[in-house]
């Protein structure tokens, strides 16, 4: 049975004080909850402050990126060791904003995935097609390429520490989410690909989140899909009441199943 995973990607938002308030609000509501896994991904400068607030609670902490080296002369970058040192258990890799706004390649993301897992971090590995790719019926082709290149060379054991986030680029920050049926279709395809690459046990256990304009109104119907095992939330994760409503939707779905 896969545990639902609701994660908040704060992107380049919050201040030190609003990050603390947001983390405290989530801890107050869900810090002892075991039903749904809840994660927060603050900007690097606020990781330590948020780590103090979530310490000893059931909320997990993660970074939004890393550089694929333990240390070195890489001005402006952050290593997996540093993330672990700050209390992170997870890191988001391959986010569409890094792929398409910063220009990260599949091969570079693959290096990051290896470095993160070798260091002992768990990975939320993001994939998703652009609108023109969906319109050209190339969604599955894009997902297959991102999976085969991004997860190349991983062992079956390592894949157990990878969460996949299906985030169609056209749905991110646009207010236009994939329908539950569209999400379910993509997730089923992704699970099948994981099966081909890493065997049926990994396909069965891999957690696949949906991301892209998730909000309190659409979360429950998305999470109710059999192959949607969680959500990666951007905008709506910045407000305690909205993020809480999404977690509560997850708790209802978990209780019903
Ligand atoms: P959004 O972002 O919820 O604001 O669409 C999701 C994401 O980029 O992870």
py3Dmol code that shows the C-alpha trace and the ligand (Angstrom):
import py3Dmol

protein = """\
ATOM      1  CA  UNK A   1       0.000   0.000   0.000  1.00  0.00           C
ATOM      2  CA  UNK A   2       1.532   3.311  -1.080  1.00  0.00           C
ATOM      3  CA  UNK A   3       1.342   6.170   1.417  1.00  0.00           C
ATOM      4  CA  UNK A   4       0.100   9.454  -0.057  1.00  0.00           C
ATOM      5  CA  UNK A   5       2.806  12.135  -0.161  1.00  0.00           C
ATOM      6  CA  UNK A   6       1.740  15.807  -0.134  1.00  0.00           C
ATOM      7  CA  UNK A   7       4.727  18.098  -0.729  1.00  0.00           C
ATOM      8  CA  UNK A   8       4.960  21.893  -0.786  1.00  0.00           C
ATOM      9  CA  UNK A   9       7.465  23.408  -3.214  1.00  0.00           C
ATOM     10  CA  UNK A  10       7.928  26.962  -1.976  1.00  0.00           C
ATOM     11  CA  UNK A  11      10.078  27.889  -5.002  1.00  0.00           C
ATOM     12  CA  UNK A  12      11.701  31.348  -4.679  1.00  0.00           C
ATOM     13  CA  UNK A  13       8.988  32.628  -2.362  1.00  0.00           C
ATOM     14  CA  UNK A  14       8.692  33.443   1.369  1.00  0.00           C
ATOM     15  CA  UNK A  15      10.802  35.552   3.718  1.00  0.00           C
ATOM     16  CA  UNK A  16      12.540  34.219   6.808  1.00  0.00           C
ATOM     17  CA  UNK A  17       9.589  35.238   8.919  1.00  0.00           C
ATOM     18  CA  UNK A  18       6.862  33.980   6.552  1.00  0.00           C
ATOM     19  CA  UNK A  19       8.771  30.705   6.060  1.00  0.00           C
ATOM     20  CA  UNK A  20       8.805  30.199   9.831  1.00  0.00           C
ATOM     21  CA  UNK A  21       5.094  31.006  10.112  1.00  0.00           C
ATOM     22  CA  UNK A  22       4.196  28.689   7.267  1.00  0.00           C
ATOM     23  CA  UNK A  23       6.246  25.819   8.707  1.00  0.00           C
ATOM     24  CA  UNK A  24       4.798  26.377  12.179  1.00  0.00           C
ATOM     25  CA  UNK A  25       1.244  26.387  10.814  1.00  0.00           C
ATOM     26  CA  UNK A  26       1.829  23.068   9.052  1.00  0.00           C
ATOM     27  CA  UNK A  27       3.463  21.538  12.125  1.00  0.00           C
ATOM     28  CA  UNK A  28       0.597  22.723  14.361  1.00  0.00           C
ATOM     29  CA  UNK A  29      -1.936  21.058  12.085  1.00  0.00           C
ATOM     30  CA  UNK A  30      -0.127  17.922  10.936  1.00  0.00           C
ATOM     31  CA  UNK A  31       3.099  17.521  12.912  1.00  0.00           C
ATOM     32  CA  UNK A  32       1.876  14.295  14.524  1.00  0.00           C
ATOM     33  CA  UNK A  33      -0.076  12.959  11.537  1.00  0.00           C
ATOM     34  CA  UNK A  34       0.966   9.526  10.256  1.00  0.00           C
ATOM     35  CA  UNK A  35      -1.761   9.084   7.676  1.00  0.00           C
ATOM     36  CA  UNK A  36      -0.260  11.171   4.882  1.00  0.00           C
ATOM     37  CA  UNK A  37       3.410  12.002   4.385  1.00  0.00           C
ATOM     38  CA  UNK A  38       3.817  15.782   4.361  1.00  0.00           C
ATOM     39  CA  UNK A  39       6.950  17.500   3.069  1.00  0.00           C
ATOM     40  CA  UNK A  40       8.139  21.101   2.788  1.00  0.00           C
ATOM     41  CA  UNK A  41      10.750  22.418   0.364  1.00  0.00           C
ATOM     42  CA  UNK A  42      11.800  25.932   1.390  1.00  0.00           C
ATOM     43  CA  UNK A  43      14.424  28.081  -0.340  1.00  0.00           C
ATOM     44  CA  UNK A  44      18.013  27.211   0.724  1.00  0.00           C
ATOM     45  CA  UNK A  45      18.545  30.200   3.053  1.00  0.00           C
ATOM     46  CA  UNK A  46      15.560  29.177   5.192  1.00  0.00           C
ATOM     47  CA  UNK A  47      16.242  25.449   5.450  1.00  0.00           C
ATOM     48  CA  UNK A  48      17.850  25.607   8.887  1.00  0.00           C
ATOM     49  CA  UNK A  49      15.103  27.793  10.328  1.00  0.00           C
ATOM     50  CA  UNK A  50      12.422  25.434   9.009  1.00  0.00           C
ATOM     51  CA  UNK A  51      14.439  22.370  10.111  1.00  0.00           C
ATOM     52  CA  UNK A  52      14.246  23.605  13.694  1.00  0.00           C
ATOM     53  CA  UNK A  53      10.466  23.842  13.459  1.00  0.00           C
ATOM     54  CA  UNK A  54       9.869  20.416  11.874  1.00  0.00           C
ATOM     55  CA  UNK A  55      12.464  18.559  13.996  1.00  0.00           C
ATOM     56  CA  UNK A  56      10.905  15.579  15.799  1.00  0.00           C
ATOM     57  CA  UNK A  57       7.655  15.957  13.827  1.00  0.00           C
ATOM     58  CA  UNK A  58       6.317  13.785  11.029  1.00  0.00           C
ATOM     59  CA  UNK A  59       6.896  16.569   8.457  1.00  0.00           C
ATOM     60  CA  UNK A  60       9.855  15.893   6.136  1.00  0.00           C
ATOM     61  CA  UNK A  61      12.184  18.576   4.801  1.00  0.00           C
ATOM     62  CA  UNK A  62      13.842  18.859   1.412  1.00  0.00           C
ATOM     63  CA  UNK A  63      15.893  21.104  -0.831  1.00  0.00           C
ATOM     64  CA  UNK A  64      14.722  22.340  -4.230  1.00  0.00           C
ATOM     65  CA  UNK A  65      17.938  21.508  -6.068  1.00  0.00           C
ATOM     66  CA  UNK A  66      21.564  20.498  -5.607  1.00  0.00           C
ATOM     67  CA  UNK A  67      24.849  20.467  -7.486  1.00  0.00           C
ATOM     68  CA  UNK A  68      26.198  16.996  -8.325  1.00  0.00           C
ATOM     69  CA  UNK A  69      29.392  17.041  -6.243  1.00  0.00           C
ATOM     70  CA  UNK A  70      30.112  16.562  -2.537  1.00  0.00           C
ATOM     71  CA  UNK A  71      32.055  19.835  -2.414  1.00  0.00           C
ATOM     72  CA  UNK A  72      34.256  21.938  -4.636  1.00  0.00           C
ATOM     73  CA  UNK A  73      34.842  25.213  -6.413  1.00  0.00           C
ATOM     74  CA  UNK A  74      31.255  25.678  -7.658  1.00  0.00           C
ATOM     75  CA  UNK A  75      30.377  29.238  -6.727  1.00  0.00           C
ATOM     76  CA  UNK A  76      26.742  29.676  -5.812  1.00  0.00           C
ATOM     77  CA  UNK A  77      25.898  25.967  -5.688  1.00  0.00           C
ATOM     78  CA  UNK A  78      24.722  23.699  -2.864  1.00  0.00           C
ATOM     79  CA  UNK A  79      25.882  20.108  -2.303  1.00  0.00           C
ATOM     80  CA  UNK A  80      23.911  17.053  -1.129  1.00  0.00           C
ATOM     81  CA  UNK A  81      26.067  16.942   2.003  1.00  0.00           C
ATOM     82  CA  UNK A  82      25.008  20.484   2.858  1.00  0.00           C
ATOM     83  CA  UNK A  83      21.344  19.583   2.408  1.00  0.00           C
ATOM     84  CA  UNK A  84      21.733  16.587   4.706  1.00  0.00           C
ATOM     85  CA  UNK A  85      23.563  18.771   7.209  1.00  0.00           C
ATOM     86  CA  UNK A  86      20.595  21.154   7.236  1.00  0.00           C
ATOM     87  CA  UNK A  87      18.198  18.328   8.071  1.00  0.00           C
ATOM     88  CA  UNK A  88      16.916  17.502   4.581  1.00  0.00           C
ATOM     89  CA  UNK A  89      15.802  13.995   3.717  1.00  0.00           C
ATOM     90  CA  UNK A  90      14.657  14.851   0.190  1.00  0.00           C
ATOM     91  CA  UNK A  91      15.619  16.911  -2.822  1.00  0.00           C
ATOM     92  CA  UNK A  92      13.535  17.955  -5.839  1.00  0.00           C
ATOM     93  CA  UNK A  93      15.355  17.302  -9.124  1.00  0.00           C
ATOM     94  CA  UNK A  94      14.389  17.858 -12.742  1.00  0.00           C
ATOM     95  CA  UNK A  95      11.731  20.455 -11.988  1.00  0.00           C
ATOM     96  CA  UNK A  96      10.405  21.967 -15.210  1.00  0.00           C
ATOM     97  CA  UNK A  97      11.507  25.446 -14.161  1.00  0.00           C
ATOM     98  CA  UNK A  98      15.075  24.170 -13.949  1.00  0.00           C
ATOM     99  CA  UNK A  99      14.748  22.192 -17.186  1.00  0.00           C
ATOM    100  CA  UNK A 100      13.170  24.952 -19.230  1.00  0.00           C
ATOM    101  CA  UNK A 101      14.085  28.270 -17.578  1.00  0.00           C
ATOM    102  CA  UNK A 102      17.614  27.383 -16.452  1.00  0.00           C
ATOM    103  CA  UNK A 103      18.339  24.892 -19.254  1.00  0.00           C
ATOM    104  CA  UNK A 104      19.202  21.709 -17.343  1.00  0.00           C
ATOM    105  CA  UNK A 105      19.604  18.664 -19.592  1.00  0.00           C
ATOM    106  CA  UNK A 106      18.397  15.122 -18.967  1.00  0.00           C
ATOM    107  CA  UNK A 107      22.043  14.028 -18.621  1.00  0.00           C
ATOM    108  CA  UNK A 108      22.848  16.696 -16.007  1.00  0.00           C
ATOM    109  CA  UNK A 109      19.702  15.809 -14.062  1.00  0.00           C
ATOM    110  CA  UNK A 110      20.775  12.154 -14.166  1.00  0.00           C
ATOM    111  CA  UNK A 111      24.118  13.118 -12.588  1.00  0.00           C
ATOM    112  CA  UNK A 112      22.228  14.961  -9.864  1.00  0.00           C
ATOM    113  CA  UNK A 113      19.961  11.964  -9.203  1.00  0.00           C
ATOM    114  CA  UNK A 114      22.981   9.685  -8.768  1.00  0.00           C
ATOM    115  CA  UNK A 115      24.798  12.138  -6.496  1.00  0.00           C
ATOM    116  CA  UNK A 116      21.729  12.677  -4.333  1.00  0.00           C
ATOM    117  CA  UNK A 117      21.001   8.966  -3.885  1.00  0.00           C
ATOM    118  CA  UNK A 118      24.648   8.099  -3.257  1.00  0.00           C
ATOM    119  CA  UNK A 119      24.733  10.757  -0.550  1.00  0.00           C
ATOM    120  CA  UNK A 120      21.641   9.284   1.126  1.00  0.00           C
ATOM    121  CA  UNK A 121      18.991  11.777   0.030  1.00  0.00           C
ATOM    122  CA  UNK A 122      15.640  10.705  -1.371  1.00  0.00           C
ATOM    123  CA  UNK A 123      14.673  12.286  -4.672  1.00  0.00           C
ATOM    124  CA  UNK A 124      11.471  13.782  -6.030  1.00  0.00           C
ATOM    125  CA  UNK A 125      12.193  13.417  -9.739  1.00  0.00           C
ATOM    126  CA  UNK A 126       9.979  15.692 -11.858  1.00  0.00           C
ATOM    127  CA  UNK A 127       8.948  14.997 -15.435  1.00  0.00           C
ATOM    128  CA  UNK A 128       6.286  16.385 -17.727  1.00  0.00           C
ATOM    129  CA  UNK A 129       5.453  17.454 -21.245  1.00  0.00           C
ATOM    130  CA  UNK A 130       4.994  20.945 -22.667  1.00  0.00           C
ATOM    131  CA  UNK A 131       1.703  21.988 -24.235  1.00  0.00           C
ATOM    132  CA  UNK A 132       2.970  21.664 -27.803  1.00  0.00           C
ATOM    133  CA  UNK A 133       4.204  18.149 -27.030  1.00  0.00           C
ATOM    134  CA  UNK A 134       0.804  17.159 -25.628  1.00  0.00           C
ATOM    135  CA  UNK A 135      -0.947  18.706 -28.638  1.00  0.00           C
ATOM    136  CA  UNK A 136       1.358  16.721 -30.936  1.00  0.00           C
ATOM    137  CA  UNK A 137       0.449  13.492 -29.029  1.00  0.00           C
ATOM    138  CA  UNK A 138       4.012  13.207 -27.808  1.00  0.00           C
ATOM    139  CA  UNK A 139       3.294  13.073 -24.077  1.00  0.00           C
ATOM    140  CA  UNK A 140       4.280   9.433 -23.608  1.00  0.00           C
ATOM    141  CA  UNK A 141       7.364   9.844 -25.768  1.00  0.00           C
ATOM    142  CA  UNK A 142       8.560  12.789 -23.648  1.00  0.00           C
ATOM    143  CA  UNK A 143       7.845  10.985 -20.378  1.00  0.00           C
ATOM    144  CA  UNK A 144       9.667   7.890 -21.609  1.00  0.00           C
ATOM    145  CA  UNK A 145      12.735   9.922 -22.612  1.00  0.00           C
ATOM    146  CA  UNK A 146      12.822  11.830 -19.327  1.00  0.00           C
ATOM    147  CA  UNK A 147      12.515   8.594 -17.349  1.00  0.00           C
ATOM    148  CA  UNK A 148      15.050   6.542 -19.303  1.00  0.00           C
ATOM    149  CA  UNK A 149      17.701   9.269 -19.359  1.00  0.00           C
ATOM    150  CA  UNK A 150      16.995  10.791 -15.946  1.00  0.00           C
ATOM    151  CA  UNK A 151      16.980   7.465 -14.095  1.00  0.00           C
ATOM    152  CA  UNK A 152      19.650   5.760 -16.244  1.00  0.00           C
ATOM    153  CA  UNK A 153      22.098   3.585 -14.341  1.00  0.00           C
ATOM    154  CA  UNK A 154      20.132   3.373 -11.101  1.00  0.00           C
ATOM    155  CA  UNK A 155      19.862   0.025  -9.341  1.00  0.00           C
ATOM    156  CA  UNK A 156      16.508  -1.491  -8.403  1.00  0.00           C
ATOM    157  CA  UNK A 157      17.384  -0.753  -4.795  1.00  0.00           C
ATOM    158  CA  UNK A 158      18.130   2.927  -5.488  1.00  0.00           C
ATOM    159  CA  UNK A 159      14.839   3.424  -7.288  1.00  0.00           C
ATOM    160  CA  UNK A 160      13.085   2.631  -4.028  1.00  0.00           C
ATOM    161  CA  UNK A 161      14.297   6.076  -2.831  1.00  0.00           C
ATOM    162  CA  UNK A 162      12.836   7.906  -5.826  1.00  0.00           C
ATOM    163  CA  UNK A 163       9.426   9.560  -5.948  1.00  0.00           C
ATOM    164  CA  UNK A 164       8.223  10.597  -9.410  1.00  0.00           C
ATOM    165  CA  UNK A 165       6.330  13.852  -9.829  1.00  0.00           C
ATOM    166  CA  UNK A 166       4.309  14.075 -13.031  1.00  0.00           C
ATOM    167  CA  UNK A 167       4.049  17.798 -13.693  1.00  0.00           C
ATOM    168  CA  UNK A 168       2.753  18.763 -17.131  1.00  0.00           C
ATOM    169  CA  UNK A 169       4.482  22.054 -17.917  1.00  0.00           C
ATOM    170  CA  UNK A 170       1.236  23.623 -19.168  1.00  0.00           C
ATOM    171  CA  UNK A 171      -0.353  23.043 -15.765  1.00  0.00           C
ATOM    172  CA  UNK A 172       2.353  24.581 -13.581  1.00  0.00           C
ATOM    173  CA  UNK A 173       1.391  27.946 -12.145  1.00  0.00           C
ATOM    174  CA  UNK A 174      -1.275  28.410 -14.807  1.00  0.00           C
ATOM    175  CA  UNK A 175      -4.423  27.612 -12.838  1.00  0.00           C
ATOM    176  CA  UNK A 176      -5.167  24.921 -15.442  1.00  0.00           C
ATOM    177  CA  UNK A 177      -4.653  21.514 -13.851  1.00  0.00           C
ATOM    178  CA  UNK A 178      -4.652  18.193 -15.659  1.00  0.00           C
ATOM    179  CA  UNK A 179      -8.012  16.487 -15.212  1.00  0.00           C
ATOM    180  CA  UNK A 180      -8.015  13.483 -12.893  1.00  0.00           C
ATOM    181  CA  UNK A 181      -8.375  11.278 -16.002  1.00  0.00           C
ATOM    182  CA  UNK A 182      -5.410  12.914 -17.764  1.00  0.00           C
ATOM    183  CA  UNK A 183      -3.300  12.544 -14.615  1.00  0.00           C
ATOM    184  CA  UNK A 184      -4.347   8.921 -14.140  1.00  0.00           C
ATOM    185  CA  UNK A 185      -3.485   8.118 -17.754  1.00  0.00           C
ATOM    186  CA  UNK A 186       0.002   9.631 -17.479  1.00  0.00           C
ATOM    187  CA  UNK A 187       0.632   8.007 -14.085  1.00  0.00           C
ATOM    188  CA  UNK A 188      -0.369   4.602 -15.423  1.00  0.00           C
ATOM    189  CA  UNK A 189       2.074   5.039 -18.293  1.00  0.00           C
ATOM    190  CA  UNK A 190       4.848   6.126 -15.893  1.00  0.00           C
ATOM    191  CA  UNK A 191       4.229   3.147 -13.604  1.00  0.00           C
ATOM    192  CA  UNK A 192       4.452   0.839 -16.623  1.00  0.00           C
ATOM    193  CA  UNK A 193       7.769   2.394 -17.643  1.00  0.00           C
ATOM    194  CA  UNK A 194       9.170   1.963 -14.137  1.00  0.00           C
ATOM    195  CA  UNK A 195       8.094  -1.676 -14.365  1.00  0.00           C
ATOM    196  CA  UNK A 196       9.979  -2.142 -17.627  1.00  0.00           C
ATOM    197  CA  UNK A 197      13.080  -0.414 -16.302  1.00  0.00           C
ATOM    198  CA  UNK A 198      13.193  -1.652 -12.710  1.00  0.00           C
ATOM    199  CA  UNK A 199      10.796  -4.572 -12.341  1.00  0.00           C
ATOM    200  CA  UNK A 200       7.247  -5.039 -11.176  1.00  0.00           C
ATOM    201  CA  UNK A 201       7.945  -4.702  -7.439  1.00  0.00           C
ATOM    202  CA  UNK A 202       9.337  -1.193  -7.991  1.00  0.00           C
ATOM    203  CA  UNK A 203       6.449  -0.334 -10.314  1.00  0.00           C
ATOM    204  CA  UNK A 204       4.004  -1.354  -7.596  1.00  0.00           C
ATOM    205  CA  UNK A 205       5.719   0.569  -4.805  1.00  0.00           C
ATOM    206  CA  UNK A 206       6.879   3.753  -6.557  1.00  0.00           C
ATOM    207  CA  UNK A 207       5.051   6.861  -5.349  1.00  0.00           C
ATOM    208  CA  UNK A 208       3.901   9.041  -8.254  1.00  0.00           C
ATOM    209  CA  UNK A 209       2.803  12.561  -7.361  1.00  0.00           C
ATOM    210  CA  UNK A 210       0.826  14.867  -9.605  1.00  0.00           C
ATOM    211  CA  UNK A 211       1.837  18.539  -9.759  1.00  0.00           C
ATOM    212  CA  UNK A 212       0.462  21.557 -11.611  1.00  0.00           C
ATOM    213  CA  UNK A 213      -2.134  23.977 -10.234  1.00  0.00           C
ATOM    214  CA  UNK A 214      -3.203  21.694  -7.399  1.00  0.00           C
ATOM    215  CA  UNK A 215      -5.548  23.529  -5.038  1.00  0.00           C
ATOM    216  CA  UNK A 216      -8.078  22.712  -2.303  1.00  0.00           C
ATOM    217  CA  UNK A 217     -10.848  22.316  -4.913  1.00  0.00           C
ATOM    218  CA  UNK A 218      -9.168  19.819  -7.218  1.00  0.00           C
ATOM    219  CA  UNK A 219      -6.867  17.926  -4.802  1.00  0.00           C
ATOM    220  CA  UNK A 220      -9.339  15.293  -3.673  1.00  0.00           C
ATOM    221  CA  UNK A 221     -10.457  14.189  -7.140  1.00  0.00           C
ATOM    222  CA  UNK A 222      -6.823  13.966  -8.279  1.00  0.00           C
ATOM    223  CA  UNK A 223      -5.722  12.056  -5.174  1.00  0.00           C
ATOM    224  CA  UNK A 224      -8.653   9.674  -5.498  1.00  0.00           C
ATOM    225  CA  UNK A 225      -7.191   8.249  -8.735  1.00  0.00           C
ATOM    226  CA  UNK A 226      -5.674   4.807  -8.132  1.00  0.00           C
ATOM    227  CA  UNK A 227      -2.280   5.739  -9.588  1.00  0.00           C
ATOM    228  CA  UNK A 228      -2.027   9.247  -8.103  1.00  0.00           C
ATOM    229  CA  UNK A 229      -0.093   8.774  -4.859  1.00  0.00           C
ATOM    230  CA  UNK A 230       0.345  12.356  -3.808  1.00  0.00           C
ATOM    231  CA  UNK A 231       0.691  15.912  -5.005  1.00  0.00           C
ATOM    232  CA  UNK A 232       3.549  18.376  -5.445  1.00  0.00           C
ATOM    233  CA  UNK A 233       2.062  21.777  -4.743  1.00  0.00           C
ATOM    234  CA  UNK A 234       3.536  25.174  -5.642  1.00  0.00           C
ATOM    235  CA  UNK A 235       1.359  28.266  -5.239  1.00  0.00           C
ATOM    236  CA  UNK A 236      -1.200  26.712  -2.892  1.00  0.00           C
ATOM    237  CA  UNK A 237       1.556  25.456  -0.563  1.00  0.00           C
ATOM    238  CA  UNK A 238       2.407  29.031   0.427  1.00  0.00           C
ATOM    239  CA  UNK A 239      -0.820  29.549   2.384  1.00  0.00           C
ATOM    240  CA  UNK A 240      -1.319  27.488   5.537  1.00  0.00           C
ATOM    241  CA  UNK A 241      -5.084  27.222   5.050  1.00  0.00           C
ATOM    242  CA  UNK A 242      -4.840  26.092   1.421  1.00  0.00           C
ATOM    243  CA  UNK A 243      -2.022  23.625   1.992  1.00  0.00           C
ATOM    244  CA  UNK A 244      -3.853  22.277   5.060  1.00  0.00           C
ATOM    245  CA  UNK A 245      -7.006  21.748   3.004  1.00  0.00           C
ATOM    246  CA  UNK A 246      -4.981  19.764   0.455  1.00  0.00           C
ATOM    247  CA  UNK A 247      -3.430  17.597   3.199  1.00  0.00           C
ATOM    248  CA  UNK A 248      -6.901  17.026   4.660  1.00  0.00           C
ATOM    249  CA  UNK A 249      -8.129  15.932   1.216  1.00  0.00           C
ATOM    250  CA  UNK A 250      -5.284  13.410   1.228  1.00  0.00           C
ATOM    251  CA  UNK A 251      -6.267  12.199   4.664  1.00  0.00           C
ATOM    252  CA  UNK A 252      -9.857  11.636   3.514  1.00  0.00           C
ATOM    253  CA  UNK A 253      -8.691   9.696   0.477  1.00  0.00           C
ATOM    254  CA  UNK A 254      -6.303   7.628   2.629  1.00  0.00           C
ATOM    255  CA  UNK A 255      -9.105   6.800   5.088  1.00  0.00           C
ATOM    256  CA  UNK A 256     -11.457   5.797   2.282  1.00  0.00           C
ATOM    257  CA  UNK A 257      -9.050   3.369   0.639  1.00  0.00           C
TER     258      UNK A 257
END
"""
ligand_1 = """\
9
LIG
P 1.883 25.100 -8.972
O 3.395 24.537 -9.046
O 1.171 24.283 -7.927
O 2.038 26.544 -8.546
O 1.292 24.941 -10.317
C 3.665 23.156 -8.959
C 5.140 22.896 -9.073
O 5.809 23.568 -9.857
O 5.699 22.018 -8.378
"""
view = py3Dmol.view(width=600, height=400)
view.addModel(protein, "pdb")
view.setStyle({"model": 0}, {"cartoon": {"style": "trace"}})
view.addModel(ligand_1, "xyz")
view.setStyle({"model": 1}, {"stick": {}})
view.zoomTo()
view.show()
